Structures are given as C-alpha cells and as structure tokens.
Amino acid sequence: MTEIIAADIGGTNARFARARLNARNVPTLGKVRKYKVADYPTLQACWAAFVKDEGGHLPTSASIAFATAIGREVIKLTNSAWVIRPDTLDEELGLRHLRLVNDFEAVAHAVARLPKENLPLLFGEDRPFPRDGGVTILGPGTGLGVAMIAFDDGEPHVIATEGGHLDFAPLDPLEEKILAYLRDKFLRVSTERIVSGPGLNNIYKAMATIGHDRVVLMEDAELWQAAIDGTDEFARRALARFCMSYGSVAGDLALAQGPHTVVLAGGLTQRMKDILPQCGFHQRFTAKGRFESLMKSVPIRLALHDEIGLYGAAAAFREKK
C-alpha cells in the first residue's frame, strides 16, 4: 500500500483526503474534508487548515487536481483567484513527492478504474469501452470539464483537454439570441458559459430578457434547486434548454475525440440523471447530420462516485509524470 494525500481543487470548493493505493493502483479514500476556496487567500493557507483539521502524522506525498490547465510556470485557476507555482509548491506544502493533474484529467483516471456498476448506461448501445479508440469524459461544474481516455490495445491513456473553452455553437433561433445576449457580457462565448453551473443562470437571465419575462433573480445554487425540483417553471424551462446544449456539446466532443463512448461526470450531472432522458439531451447529441445513425449507437454512461475528483487524483499519482 502507498499512502498519499489526494486533493481536488475546484473554483468553488477544495477537497482533501488521505488515500491508499493498492498494487493495481485502485485508491481507497479516508475522511474527506471540504473547504470553500473563497475563504482562503491561497492554496497554502487552505492546505494548512486541512493539516490542522486532519492532525497526526501526514504522508509526504500528494496528488493534486486543479480546475485549470497544468504545465505552466505559473498556474492561475480558471474560476478563482488562487495562483500556483508548481516548481516551488512541494517545498511550500512540505512534501517530498507531488503530482499535479487537471481536474478532469483526474476524473478520467477515475473512470478508467471504476467498476461497471458505477458506470450505468443512459443512452446508446450497452457495450464495453473500446479496445482501441477514445472515450470522451465531460461534465458541468464551476466550469465545463473535458478529458479523454485513449485506449491502445486495451491500455488506457488519459489525456487532459480544455474542451470546455471551445466556442459555443447555437443551433436554433433562441440559441442565436442567447449567444447575442451573452456576447454583450463576455464578448467571446465559450461552451462553458452555457454548459456549467453558472451557465444555467446565464441561460435563465438571457431567456427572461429575450422574452421580456419577469423572473426572480437567484444565486446559482438556489436556481439549480428550483430547476431540478420544478418549483419554478421558468427555471425548469432554462434547465431544459441547458440539457439540449449539454447534449449538443457532448456530441461535438465525441465526434472530435472519436465517437466510441461518452461518460458524463460530476455532481450536477448526477443530480440531473432523471431529467436527462426527458429534456432533449440525446436528441441533440445524435443530431449530427450524416453521422446521426452512428451517434445513436454511441454508449453514454453516467459516472457515479461521491468524490470522483479525489478518487481520480489519487489514481493519477503513480501515472507517468
């Protein structure tokens, strides 16, 4: 057994846990501790809070997943003010061995190790991961995470991407108007301005403005709850539009990475699992013109794990650096 600290640093929350890796590199997580990123000025300050709360002798090895692109001299988290300097981070955190990965790269490592019962089929044909070819991993959170598992003769190779920052492509007149509304706000509208946690609020406000509807403004968490519960009819309509865009984006990414299998991941997707079959997700996913029949056969699975980012960060520790 190898013991490490696993961390999953998102734009909203930072999660930490001790983790043990067996000989097959399958993690077992200890107690998970969660902190609000906005409550701490730096990662180092948040790490110190975890060390204090955890107590006792801690491992000197860690694997940390960040919600941004990895591999630069200075890493700025996409949706928070934290700045990371990888060359000095191990010393600053008091570690001997440190592995850094992109957050959805970590999710892909988790997906590659989850048992089949944690990957139920939502749409398409029920077939295993390809022996050769790509598996697309995506899911909305603070942003839109996207990664890929490239299978080569049955061996998985995880590839980090920033696919959530592709340009949003509207497919009907309402989406054209939503895009125009958001261009006034952001200039460039990426897919994660639509398909993400905050994206639901962008859609909600855009639709209200376009239709001159009077709505109650809500924070993101409140809006998501109202939309999923169906307690606010306009929020529910915005969620239906969100699902359609989610399907379109998932289909585009599958075509780009090789339409073999798609895995939807993250807490928001798990909350939407009963809504996805009813909201136009699959119709948009398959609406790819000459490739429509192929897209209908593509398995779309849901990744089920309460702490998939931490699990994946731990699983990535021994991978090639």
C-alpha positions, 0 to 999 in steps of 0.5 A, a space after each residue: 500500500 502507498 499512502 498519499 494525500 489526494 486533493 481536488 481543487 475546484 473554483 468553488 470548493 477544495 477537497 482533501 483526503 488521505 488515500 491508499 493505493 493498492 498494487 493495481 493502483 485502485 485508491 481507497 479514500 479516508 475522511 474527506 474534508 471540504 473547504 470553500 476556496 473563497 475563504 482562503 487567500 491561497 492554496 497554502 493557507 487552505 492546505 494548512 487548515 486541512 493539516 490542522 483539521 486532519 492532525 497526526 502524522 501526514 504522508 509526504 506525498 500528494 496528488 493534486 487536481 486543479 480546475 485549470 490547465 497544468 504545465 505552466 510556470 505559473 498556474 492561475 485557476 480558471 474560476 478563482 483567484 488562487 495562483 500556483 507555482 508548481 516548481 516551488 509548491 512541494 517545498 511550500 506544502 512540505 512534501 517530498 513527492 507531488 503530482 499535479 493533474 487537471 481536474 478532469 484529467 483526474 476524473 478520467 483516471 477515475 473512470 478508467 478504474 471504476 467498476 461497471 456498476 458505477 458506470 450505468 448506461 443512459 443512452 446508446 448501445 450497452 457495450 464495453 469501452 473500446 479496445 482501441 479508440 477514445 472515450 470522451 469524459 465531460 461534465 458541468 461544474 464551476 466550469 465545463 470539464 473535458 478529458 479523454 481516455 485513449 485506449 491502445 490495445 486495451 491500455 488506457 491513456 488519459 489525456 487532459 483537454 480544455 474542451 470546455 473553452 471551445 466556442 459555443 455553437 447555437 443551433 436554433 433561433 433562441 440559441 442565436 439570441 442567447 449567444 447575442 445576449 451573452 456576447 454583450 457580457 463576455 464578448 467571446 462565448 465559450 461552451 462553458 458559459 452555457 454548459 456549467 453551473 453558472 451557465 444555467 443562470 446565464 441561460 435563465 437571465 438571457 431567456 427572461 430578457 429575450 422574452 421580456 419575462 419577469 423572473 426572480 433573480 437567484 444565486 446559482 445554487 438556489 436556481 439549480 434547486 428550483 430547476 431540478 425540483 420544478 418549483 419554478 417553471 421558468 427555471 425548469 424551462 432554462 434547465 431544459 434548454 441547458 440539457 439540449 446544449 449539454 447534449 449538443 456539446 457532448 456530441 461535438 466532443 465525441 465526434 472530435 475525440 472519436 465517437 466510441 463512448 461518452 461518460 458524463 461526470 460530476 455532481 450536477 450531472 448526477 443530480 440531473 440523471 432523471 431529467 436527462 432522458 426527458 429534456 432533449 439531451 440525446 436528441 441533440 447529441 445524435 443530431 449530427 447530420 450524416 453521422 446521426 445513425 452512428 451517434 445513436 449507437 454511441 454508449 453514454 454512461 453516467 459516472 457515479 462516485 461521491 468524490 470522483 475528483 479525489 478518487 481520480 487524483 489519487 489514481 493519477 499519482 503513480 501515472 507517468 509524470 
